[in-house]
């Protein structure tokens, strides 16, 4: 999915803590990341993947 819109770095400590606690992914390139970026999507594009019929 591609999200296009204005972005900003999340710096508010409670927001950073909440994002870190609820993130269920790891960086695809490995290693630790200390920056969170919030994007307010103006448009979304991409493909939808759905389960196969059983």
N, C-alpha and C positions, 0 to 999 in steps of 0.2 A: 504494500500500500504506500502511496505517495501522498503526503500531507503538505499543502502549500499555504503559507500564511505567516503572520508576524510571530517571531520567537523571542524569548528572553530567558536569561539564566535565572534559575530559582535560587535565591540566597536566604530566604526567611528560614531560620533554624527549624521551626516546627514543621514546615512544609518539606524541607530536606529530609528530616527524620522520618516523616510519614512515607515519603516516596521510597526511601531506602528500605524501610521495614516491609512495605507492600510489594516491592519489585519481585517478580517471579521469573526473572531472566538474568542472564549473565552476558557481559559484552562478548560478541562473536569473535573478537580478536584476542580475547583473554585479558587477564590483568585486572587491576582495580581501576574504577573510575570515580572521581570525586565531584563531577559536575552534572547537574540536572538542568535540562532545557525544556521549557514549556512552549508548545506551539498552539496558537489559536487558529485552527484550520479555516481557511477561506474556501478551499476546495480539496476534495479527496478523489484519488483515482487509483485504479489497480484492478486486481482480479479477486473474486470471491471464491473461496474453496469450500465446498460443502461435502459432507459425508456421502459416500456411495450408497445407492439403494441396496437394501439387504434382501 
